[in-house]
Amino acid sequence: MANINNIIPTLNFELIRDRIAEILTVELARQFVLTGDEIYNATVWLERFVAFDKADMPLLNVYFVNSNHENFTVQSGNTSLSLNIDGYVSGKHVNGIDGDKNASINLQKLLGAVSYILQHPYYYKLDFASGIIRNRQISDMIIAQPKEKDARHIANGRLVFKVETCEDYGALEAIDAGGYDTQVKLNETEKGFYYKTNN
């Protein structure tokens, strides 16, 4: 017979993964309105592993990588999360500048904007209530270096985003200790008093 009688809630690592994608969608759309720069008109995907087409770009793909757990108590534990934010940008030959170079420069601009957004003090808690986010930081920015010229003029790179949080694993409900009755009798001897149980 199952002992957990409530619906298991969505865990923090799932909420954080989704929140990152939501924040990037809203903030990049705002930058596109402010600047008119097409690089900010990027589609934000969540956990997409189907190959991307040039027509999909510019784009970001947010996905969970792993988590490390420590300092467990009976009902909670600290968790360090790693999430990847992959960026893909295509480029065109413009004013004698190679399409690959344009794609790489625009990719760096897009990933730089993502880093700025997620590191901004406003998002210190990633828009969660206090107590969920303990720390967050961009740990790496990696731009892929193609071994040979890409005829499609596509550049891709990755931000590694680390988040420290905690997970709550529920609590035990108090139960009545039924069916166990004890009577205690105090007896006196020449050596003093002692207790005797009568069950």
C-alpha positions as CSV (number, residue, x, y, z in Angstrom):
1,M,0.0,0.0,0.0
2,A,1.4,3.4,-1.0
3,N,2.4,5.7,1.9
4,I,2.5,9.0,0.0
5,N,-1.1,10.1,-0.4
6,N,-0.6,13.6,-1.9
7,I,0.2,14.5,-5.5
8,I,4.0,14.9,-5.9
9,P,4.7,18.5,-6.6
10,T,6.8,19.9,-9.4
11,L,10.3,20.0,-8.1
12,N,12.4,23.2,-8.0
13,F,14.8,22.1,-10.7
14,E,11.9,21.8,-13.1
15,L,10.5,25.2,-12.2
16,I,13.9,26.8,-12.5
17,R,14.5,25.3,-16.0
18,D,11.1,26.6,-17.2
19,R,11.6,30.0,-15.5
20,I,14.9,30.6,-17.3
21,A,13.2,30.1,-20.7
22,E,10.3,32.4,-19.7
23,I,12.6,35.2,-18.6
24,L,14.7,35.0,-21.7
25,T,11.6,35.0,-24.0
26,V,10.2,38.2,-22.3
27,E,13.4,40.1,-22.0
28,L,14.7,39.4,-25.5
29,A,11.3,40.4,-27.0
30,R,11.6,43.7,-25.1
31,Q,15.1,44.3,-26.5
32,F,13.9,43.6,-30.0
33,V,11.2,46.3,-29.5
34,L,13.8,48.7,-28.1
35,T,16.5,48.2,-30.7
36,G,14.9,46.6,-33.7
37,D,17.9,44.3,-33.9
38,E,16.9,41.0,-35.4
39,I,19.3,39.1,-33.2
40,Y,17.0,39.7,-30.3
41,N,14.1,38.2,-32.2
42,A,15.2,34.8,-31.2
43,T,12.9,31.9,-30.5
44,V,13.5,30.3,-27.1
45,W,13.1,26.5,-27.1
46,L,12.9,24.2,-24.0
47,E,14.5,20.8,-24.1
48,R,14.6,20.6,-27.9
49,F,16.8,17.9,-29.4
50,V,15.5,17.7,-32.9
51,A,18.0,19.2,-35.3
52,F,17.6,23.0,-36.0
53,D,17.2,24.4,-39.5
54,K,18.7,27.6,-40.7
55,A,15.2,29.0,-41.0
56,D,14.7,28.6,-37.2
57,M,17.5,31.0,-36.4
58,P,18.3,33.0,-34.3
59,L,17.3,30.7,-31.5
60,L,18.1,29.5,-28.0
61,N,17.6,26.1,-26.5
62,V,17.4,25.8,-22.7
63,Y,17.8,22.3,-21.2
64,F,18.7,20.6,-17.9
65,V,22.1,18.9,-17.7
66,N,22.6,17.6,-14.1
67,S,22.3,18.2,-10.4
68,N,24.4,17.5,-7.4
69,H,22.8,16.9,-4.0
70,E,24.2,17.4,-0.5
71,N,23.3,18.2,3.1
72,F,20.2,16.1,3.2
73,T,17.9,16.2,6.1
74,V,14.9,14.0,6.6
75,Q,12.8,16.2,4.3
76,S,15.0,18.4,2.2
77,G,18.4,18.8,0.5
78,N,20.6,21.4,-1.1
79,T,20.9,21.1,-4.9
80,S,23.4,22.5,-7.4
81,L,22.0,22.6,-10.9
82,S,23.7,22.9,-14.3
83,L,21.6,24.1,-17.3
84,N,22.8,24.7,-20.8
85,I,21.6,27.5,-22.9
86,D,22.6,26.8,-26.5
87,G,22.5,29.6,-29.1
88,Y,22.4,29.2,-32.9
89,V,22.7,32.1,-35.4
90,S,23.0,32.1,-39.2
91,G,24.9,34.8,-41.1
92,K,25.0,36.4,-44.5
93,H,27.8,38.1,-46.5
94,V,27.3,41.8,-45.9
95,N,29.6,44.6,-47.1
96,G,32.4,42.2,-47.9
97,I,32.3,40.6,-44.5
98,D,32.1,36.8,-44.5
99,G,28.8,35.2,-43.4
100,D,30.5,33.0,-40.9
101,K,32.1,36.0,-39.2
102,N,28.8,37.8,-39.1
103,A,27.2,34.7,-37.6
104,S,29.9,34.4,-34.9
105,I,29.7,38.1,-34.0
106,N,25.9,38.0,-33.7
107,L,26.0,34.8,-31.7
108,Q,28.4,36.4,-29.2
109,K,26.1,39.4,-29.0
110,L,23.1,37.1,-28.4
111,L,24.8,35.0,-25.7
112,G,26.2,38.2,-24.1
113,A,22.6,39.5,-23.8
114,V,21.5,36.2,-22.2
115,S,24.3,36.5,-19.7
116,Y,23.4,40.1,-19.0
117,I,19.8,39.2,-18.4
118,L,20.4,36.2,-16.1
119,Q,23.1,38.0,-14.2
120,H,21.1,41.2,-13.8
121,P,20.4,42.0,-10.1
122,Y,16.6,42.0,-10.8
123,Y,16.9,38.3,-11.5
124,Y,18.9,37.3,-8.5
125,K,16.0,35.2,-7.4
126,L,14.9,34.3,-10.9
127,D,11.5,35.9,-10.1
128,F,10.8,33.3,-7.4
129,A,9.8,33.9,-3.8
130,S,12.6,34.1,-1.3
131,G,14.2,30.9,-0.2
132,I,14.2,29.0,-3.5
133,I,17.3,30.4,-5.2
134,R,20.4,30.6,-3.1
135,N,22.8,31.6,-5.9
136,R,23.0,31.7,-9.7
137,Q,25.8,32.4,-12.1
138,I,27.0,32.0,-15.6
139,S,30.0,29.6,-15.3
140,D,31.1,29.3,-18.9
141,M,30.5,30.8,-22.4
142,I,31.7,28.5,-25.1
143,I,31.7,29.3,-28.8
144,A,32.1,26.3,-31.1
145,Q,34.9,26.6,-33.6
146,P,34.1,24.7,-36.8
147,K,37.0,22.7,-38.3
148,E,36.1,23.8,-41.8
149,K,34.1,26.6,-43.3
150,D,30.4,26.0,-42.9
151,A,28.6,26.7,-46.2
152,R,25.4,27.4,-44.3
153,H,27.1,30.2,-42.3
154,I,25.9,29.0,-38.9
155,A,27.5,29.7,-35.6
156,N,26.6,28.0,-32.3
157,G,27.7,28.4,-28.7
158,R,26.7,27.6,-25.2
159,L,26.2,29.3,-21.8
160,V,26.5,27.1,-18.8
161,F,24.2,28.4,-16.0
162,K,24.6,27.2,-12.4
163,V,21.9,27.6,-9.8
164,E,22.0,26.6,-6.2
165,T,18.6,25.8,-4.7
166,C,17.0,23.4,-2.3
167,E,14.4,20.7,-2.7
168,D,11.6,19.9,-0.3
169,Y,10.7,16.3,-0.1
170,G,7.6,16.6,2.0
171,A,7.0,15.9,5.7
172,L,5.6,13.1,7.8
173,E,2.1,13.5,9.1
174,A,1.7,13.0,12.8
175,I,-0.2,9.8,13.6
176,D,-1.9,8.8,16.8
177,A,-0.3,6.0,18.7
178,G,-3.4,3.9,19.1
179,G,-3.7,0.5,20.7
180,Y,-0.9,0.9,23.2
181,D,-2.0,1.4,26.8
182,T,0.3,1.1,29.8
183,Q,-0.5,1.3,33.5
184,V,2.3,2.0,35.9
185,K,2.3,1.0,39.6
186,L,4.6,2.5,42.2
187,N,5.8,-0.1,44.7
188,E,7.8,0.4,47.9
189,T,10.5,-1.8,49.2
190,E,13.1,-1.5,51.9
191,K,15.5,-0.4,49.1
192,G,13.2,2.4,47.9
193,F,10.5,3.0,45.4
194,Y,10.3,1.3,41.9
195,Y,7.9,1.4,39.0
196,K,6.3,-1.7,37.6
197,T,4.2,-1.8,34.4
198,N,1.0,-3.7,34.1
199,N,0.1,-4.2,30.4
